[in-house]
Amino acid sequence: MSTTFGLSGKRPTRHVYTLATVTIVAALVVASMSLLLSCGGTKTTPSAASTEATSSQTDQPATGTSENAQPAAGTGESIQTDAGNADFVTAKQAVDLLREEAKRWAPDAVLVTLGAQPRNDTIKDGLCNYWSAAFFSPSVGEVYAFNYYKDKYMKEPDIGRANKPLFQGINWDAPDLLSIWKVDSPEAFKIAVQHGLAEIVHMEVSLREIPYGASPPAEVPQSSAGYWRIEDENEVVLYMDAATGEVLSD
C-alpha cells in the first residue's frame, strides 16, 4: 500500500537548465548510450558470465586510462514488481544491483545520481527497464556511470560500468544519496501525476550539492539534500524532496 507524501498543492513550472546541469546530464546520457550500443538489441538470453557493458573511448566525456567493462552480476531470478512486469523495476530495485556492481569497482563508492532512461518503451508508473546511475569513489577520485537494463528476452539484467570515468581528479567528502533518499520512483511518479504532469518521460534522483560543475536548481532549497527531478512530455518539470516527497516547484 502506498502513502502519499507532501501534497502541498504547488504547481510544476517549466525549467530553464543551467549550463552546468546540462553538462552533467549529457555526460550520463553519453555513457548510457555507449552501454546501450553494447547491448545491441540482441534477442538472446545472456548469461551472467558473458554479459558485459562496453563503451567507445571516443564517446566518453572524460580523459584518462580506460578500463575494461565489468561483467553483469545477476542471480538468474526475475525481479517482480507491482506492475507484474519483470522487465521494469523501481529506482530502488535497480540501484540495489547497481550498488553491488559499484562496490566491486571501489568499496567506498557512493551514489550521486540515478535516472530512468527507458529503452524502446516508456516509464510505467515509476518503473523503467533502463536505469543509469553515477557513483563516486572518494579514494579513487572518479565518477563512473553504471547502467541497469533488462527486456523480456533476457533471463538476467545487464549491469555494467562504462569503460572510462565521467569525471576525474575530484576531492570530495561525498555523502551517499542512499542515506538521504526515501521516496522510491513509483511514489514520486504518483505525486507528480497528482500535481498535473502529463506523460512522464524522465525521472532522476540526485544529491543537491555536486562539486563537479553542477549548480543546484533554484527550486531546490539547501534543506533538501536530495531531490527528484521529474519531467513530462510537455517539458514541464517538477522538483520533489527525495526524503519526504514534498513538492518544491512553485
Sequence and secondary structure as in RCSB ss.txt:
>XXXX:A:sequence
MSTTFGLSGKRPTRHVYTLATVTIVAALVVASMSLLLSCGGTKTTPSAASTEATSSQTDQPATGTSENAQPAAGT
GESIQTDAGNADFVTAKQAVDLLREEAKRWAPDAVLVTLGAQPRNDTIKDGLCNYWSAAFFSPSVGEVYAFNYYK
DKYMKEPDIGRANKPLFQGINWDAPDLLSIWKVDSPEAFKIAVQHGLAEIVHMEVSLREIPYGASPPAEVPQSSA
GYWRIEDENEVVLYMDAATGEVLSD
>XXXX:A:secstr
            EE    HHHHHHHHHHHHHHHHHHHHHTT  S   TTT B    GGG SS S      B    
S     TTS TT B HHHHHHHHHHHHHHH TT EEEEEEE  SSS  BTTBBSEEEEEEEETTTTEEEEEEEE 
 TT SS EEEE SS SB S       GGGT    HHHHHHHHHHTT  SEEEEEEEES  SSS    TTS TT S
EEEEEEETT EEEEEETTT  B   
